Amino acid sequence: MIQRLPVTMALSALLTSATGLPVGRGRKPKDTSPPYYLLYTVPADVSGAPFSDLNEDAALVYQVTSVSGPDPSDPDSHGVADQAEWMADKARTALLGRDPATGLWLHPLAVPGARVIGRTLDTEPGATNDPSDAIMSYVQRFRLDLTST
């Protein structure tokens, strides 16, 4: 059986360690200011019975929102597109980057009871911002294909 929570926890840990930035699961990370990532689970479409059958696979989609914000030491600063795009690049590399010599993932995603057999960028709507707001965000959705071990 492929359980979603271990996948979510492993993905959050990978994003934190590979980027060096805090990750909040569905909400702002505690006691932190931007920049940070927000990780959301996206409803999964499944065929078969991946959540109950040991022989089935699952495809899970996660949204990673890069949140750029003002510099706390500069009251006149604000989030900028460059920082949001830099964060999106870091997230993309963390989740999809491969070693050109071996073809292996740069950052392994260890999930108890499952093996990740595919990682893809599902969609990338990009930057969303309000010019009157000090925060900018950049949205990416990643698909993870898993098989039971």
Protein Blocks (a to p, Z undefined) as FASTA:
>chain_A
ZZfklmmmmmmmmmmmmnopacdehiacehiacddddddddddddehjlklpfkbccddd
ddddddddddfklmkbccdfklmmmmmmmmmmmmmgccfklopafbdcddehiacfbdcd
fbagbjaddfkbcbdcdddddddddddZZ
